[in-house]
Amino acid sequence: MTLLVGIVVFGAVFLGILLLASLFNGRLGEKIQAAAFVGPTLIFISIALIYPFILTIRRAFYDGKFFDLNFGTARTRGEFVGLDNFGRLWTTPGLPDVFRNTLFWVVLVPLLATGLGLAYALMIDRAKGEAVAKALIFLPMAISLVGATLIWKFVYYFIGDPSADQVGLLNSVITTLGMDPIDFLGNAPGNTFALIAIMIWVQVGFAMTILSAAIKAIPDEILEAANMDGVSGMKMFRFITLPSIRTSVIVVLTTIGIATLKAFDIVQASSGGKLGDSVLANEFYNRSFVTQEPGLGAAIAIVIFLLVSPIIVFNVIQLRKDA
């Protein structure tokens, strides 16, 4: 009911400003029209983004349920605990491992996905069957992260009895070679790297698409001039190709880095983070809704925000430099 009233009020304000704009001509009317479109957007951002952000910060300083789902109405006010929830990030059993796992994700996924995507884009650039080759690599992007995880769970599948026939793809190959099967998803911290491989498999297609487009945008005159000067191979890549696509590489790295910090689907669809493979985004969900520790969950959400913010700022600065 509250949402419906909000929509009605929102629409009435929008139409009212448009009606007011129709009564004026010239620059004043244009400014009112601009306000009619920009104003509601700012209101929506304030309600859907800024207000929840403030509530999250406030909740991080309490130990219990501070707000319910009725748009911030106080129900059971918890005790004010100050910075205790942030201190618990380092003392709660299991959370230090979560930070370690998140560090593995943030370092490995952007670097490997971008590197593999760039290598693939260079190899198939202007090659025969380029469109088909790109489509095959991009296909995982069309699959949800949950679907990708379920596919790879069959690849990693492990049967505890070494004498049994392994049905998982990797363990089938391993046992065929005469080695013992491996529990890829059951042993920490190795299971974290197995899940990281899934994210890389999905993100390589994105990196390849963006970087391939950037490579094709390099002017032919530059490439021809470099060839005439005897530049080829790694020198061509180092001094011509890479500087020309630097902005695109930064965008891909930062975009994948942000997506990695918010990685939730893969871990949740694998084990729910119960086997020592949890990351910050998944732990935020577990603490907020499973173990009913909303204060700790809010503290984790703020940490994620603080980790994402420098990446966004760096991305904006680099784009402005290259503009």
C-alpha positions in Angstrom: 0.0 0.0 0.0 2.8 2.4 0.9 4.6 1.7 -2.4 1.4 2.3 -4.3 0.9 5.7 -2.6 4.5 6.6 -3.3 4.0 5.8 -7.0 0.9 7.9 -7.2 2.5 10.9 -5.5 5.6 10.5 -7.7 3.5 10.5 -10.9 1.4 13.4 -9.7 4.6 15.5 -9.0 6.0 14.6 -12.4 2.8 15.5 -14.3 2.4 18.7 -12.2 5.9 19.9 -13.2 5.2 19.2 -16.8 1.9 21.1 -16.7 3.7 24.0 -15.0 6.4 24.0 -17.7 3.7 24.2 -20.4 2.6 27.6 -19.0 6.0 29.2 -19.6 8.1 29.8 -22.7 11.8 30.3 -23.3 14.6 29.4 -20.9 12.4 29.3 -17.8 10.1 26.7 -19.4 13.2 24.7 -20.5 14.6 24.7 -17.0 11.2 23.5 -15.6 11.1 20.8 -18.2 14.6 19.7 -17.2 13.6 19.6 -13.6 10.6 17.5 -14.5 12.9 14.8 -15.8 15.9 15.1 -13.6 14.0 15.8 -10.4 12.1 12.6 -10.2 15.3 10.7 -11.0 17.0 12.3 -8.1 14.0 11.5 -5.9 14.0 7.9 -7.0 17.8 7.6 -6.4 17.4 9.1 -2.9 14.6 6.6 -2.0 16.1 3.5 -3.6 19.8 4.1 -3.0 20.7 6.8 -0.6 18.1 6.1 2.0 18.9 2.3 2.3 22.6 3.2 2.4 22.0 5.5 5.4 19.9 2.7 7.1 22.7 0.2 6.5 25.3 2.5 8.1 23.0 3.1 11.0 22.3 -0.6 11.4 26.0 -1.4 11.6 26.2 0.3 14.9 23.5 -1.8 16.6 23.6 -5.5 17.6 20.0 -6.4 16.7 17.2 -5.8 14.3 17.0 -2.1 14.0 14.6 -1.8 11.0 12.0 -4.1 9.5 10.9 -4.3 5.9 8.1 -1.7 6.4 10.3 1.1 4.8 12.4 1.7 7.8 9.9 1.6 10.6 11.6 0.9 13.9 10.4 -2.3 15.5 12.9 -4.0 17.7 15.7 -1.5 18.5 18.9 -3.3 19.3 21.5 -2.1 21.7 24.0 0.5 20.4 27.4 -1.2 20.2 29.5 1.4 18.4 32.3 -0.1 16.4 31.9 -3.6 17.9 30.5 -5.1 14.7 33.5 -3.9 12.8 35.8 -5.4 15.4 33.9 -8.7 15.1 35.0 -8.9 11.4 38.4 -9.9 12.6 37.5 -11.9 15.7 34.4 -14.0 14.6 35.5 -17.5 13.7 35.6 -18.0 9.9 35.5 -14.4 8.9 39.3 -14.0 8.5 39.2 -16.9 6.1 36.4 -15.0 4.2 38.7 -12.0 3.8 41.5 -14.3 2.6 39.2 -16.0 0.0 37.9 -12.6 -1.2 41.5 -11.4 -1.7 42.1 -14.5 -3.9 39.0 -13.7 -5.9 39.8 -10.0 -6.3 43.4 -10.6 -7.4 43.0 -13.7 -9.6 39.7 -13.2 -11.4 40.3 -9.8 -13.0 43.9 -10.5 -13.9 43.3 -14.0 -15.4 40.0 -13.2 -17.1 41.4 -10.0 -18.6 44.6 -11.7 -19.6 42.9 -14.7 -21.2 40.4 -12.5 -22.9 43.1 -10.2 -24.4 45.2 -13.2 -25.5 42.2 -14.8 -27.2 41.2 -11.5 -28.9 44.7 -11.1 -30.3 44.8 -14.7 -31.6 41.5 -14.6 -33.5 41.8 -11.0 -34.7 41.1 -11.0 -38.4 41.3 -14.8 -38.5 39.1 -17.1 -40.5 36.0 -18.0 -38.6 36.5 -15.1 -36.1 32.8 -14.7 -35.5 32.2 -18.3 -34.6 35.3 -18.4 -32.4 34.1 -15.3 -30.5 30.6 -16.7 -30.1 31.9 -19.9 -28.5 33.9 -17.9 -25.9 31.1 -15.5 -25.3 28.4 -18.2 -24.7 29.1 -18.6 -20.9 28.1 -14.9 -20.5 24.6 -15.9 -21.6 24.4 -18.4 -18.7 23.5 -17.2 -15.2 26.2 -17.6 -12.6 24.0 -20.2 -10.8 23.6 -22.2 -14.1 27.4 -22.0 -14.7 28.0 -23.3 -11.2 25.7 -26.2 -11.6 27.5 -27.1 -14.9 30.8 -27.0 -13.2 29.6 -29.0 -10.2 29.2 -31.9 -12.7 32.7 -31.3 -13.9 34.1 -31.3 -10.4 31.8 -34.1 -9.1 33.5 -36.4 -6.6 32.6 -39.8 -5.3 34.2 -40.6 -2.0 34.8 -44.3 -2.8 38.1 -44.5 -4.8 37.0 -47.8 -6.2 33.7 -46.4 -7.6 33.5 -45.1 -11.2 33.8 -41.4 -11.1 31.1 -39.5 -13.2 32.7 -36.1 -12.8 34.6 -35.0 -15.9 37.8 -34.1 -14.2 37.9 -37.0 -11.9 37.1 -39.4 -14.7 40.2 -38.1 -16.5 42.3 -38.3 -13.3 41.3 -41.9 -12.5 41.8 -42.9 -16.1 45.4 -41.7 -15.7 45.8 -43.9 -12.7 45.6 -41.3 -10.0 43.2 -41.0 -7.0 40.1 -38.7 -7.5 40.2 -35.3 -6.0 37.4 -33.6 -4.0 37.7 -30.2 -5.8 34.8 -28.6 -3.9 35.1 -30.1 -0.5 38.6 -29.1 0.6 39.6 -25.6 1.6 41.3 -23.5 0.4 41.5 -25.5 -2.9 37.7 -25.2 -3.4 38.0 -21.4 -3.5 40.3 -21.7 -6.6 37.8 -24.2 -8.1 35.0 -21.6 -7.8 37.3 -18.8 -9.1 37.8 -20.9 -12.2 34.0 -20.7 -12.8 34.0 -16.9 -12.6 37.0 -16.7 -15.0 35.2 -19.0 -17.4 32.2 -16.7 -17.4 34.1 -13.4 -17.5 36.6 -14.2 -20.3 33.9 -13.8 -22.9 33.2 -10.3 -21.6 36.9 -9.3 -21.6 37.4 -10.8 -25.1 34.5 -8.9 -26.6 35.5 -5.5 -25.2 39.2 -5.9 -26.0 38.6 -7.3 -29.4 36.5 -4.2 -30.3 39.3 -1.9 -28.9 41.9 -3.7 -31.0 39.8 -3.3 -34.2 39.4 0.4 -33.4 43.2 0.9 -33.7 43.8 2.9 -36.9 45.3 0.9 -39.8 47.7 3.8 -40.5 49.4 3.2 -37.1 49.7 -0.5 -37.7 51.0 0.0 -41.2 53.6 2.6 -40.1 54.8 0.2 -37.4 55.2 -2.6 -39.9 57.2 -0.3 -42.2 59.5 0.4 -39.3 60.1 -3.3 -38.7 57.9 -3.5 -35.6 56.2 -6.9 -35.1 55.4 -9.6 -32.7 55.8 -8.7 -29.0 57.1 -5.3 -29.8 54.0 -4.5 -31.8 51.9 -5.6 -28.8 54.0 -3.8 -26.2 54.5 -0.4 -28.0 51.4 -0.2 -30.3 48.5 -2.4 -29.4 48.6 -2.3 -25.6 49.0 1.6 -25.3 46.2 2.0 -27.8 43.7 -0.2 -25.8 44.9 0.9 -22.4 41.6 2.6 -21.5 39.6 -0.5 -22.5 41.9 -2.8 -20.4 41.4 -0.6 -17.4 37.6 -0.6 -17.9 37.6 -4.4 -18.2 39.8 -4.9 -15.1 37.8 -2.6 -12.9 34.4 -3.9 -14.1 35.4 -7.5 -13.5 36.9 -6.5 -10.1 33.7 -4.9 -9.0 31.7 -7.9 -10.1 34.1 -10.2 -8.2 33.7 -8.2 -5.0 29.9 -8.8 -5.3 30.3 -12.5 -6.2 27.5 -14.3 -4.4 25.7 -16.7 -6.8 28.6 -19.0 -7.4 29.4 -19.6 -3.7 25.8 -19.9 -2.7 25.0 -22.4 -5.5 28.0 -24.5 -4.6 28.0 -24.9 -0.8 26.5 -21.8 0.6 30.0 -21.0 2.0 29.8 -23.8 4.5 33.0 -25.5 3.3 35.5 -22.7 4.0 34.9 -21.1 0.5 32.7 -18.1 1.5 33.4 -14.6 0.3 32.3 -11.2 1.6 29.1 -10.9 -0.4 27.9 -14.4 0.5 28.9 -13.8 4.2 26.8 -10.6 4.1 23.8 -12.7 3.2 24.5 -15.4 5.7 25.0 -13.0 8.6 22.0 -10.9 7.7 19.4 -13.5 7.0 20.6 -17.0 8.0 22.4 -16.4 11.4 20.2 -13.3 12.1 23.1 -10.9 12.8 22.0 -7.8 10.9 24.5 -5.5 12.6 27.4 -7.7 11.5 25.9 -8.1 8.1 25.6 -4.3 7.7 29.3 -4.0 8.7 30.3 -6.4 6.0 28.1 -4.5 3.4 30.0 -1.3 4.4 33.3 -3.0 3.9 32.3 -4.2 0.4 31.3 -0.6 -0.4 34.6 0.7 0.8 36.5 -1.8 -1.3 34.5 -1.1 -4.4 34.7 2.7 -4.1 38.4 3.2 -4.8 38.0 1.0 -7.9 35.2 3.2 -9.2 37.1 6.4 -8.4 40.2 5.1 -10.2 38.2 4.1 -13.2 36.6 7.6 -13.4 39.9 9.3 -13.1 41.5 7.2 -15.8 38.6 7.7 -18.2 38.8 11.5 -17.7 42.5 11.5 -18.4 41.9 9.7 -21.7 38.8 11.7 -22.6 
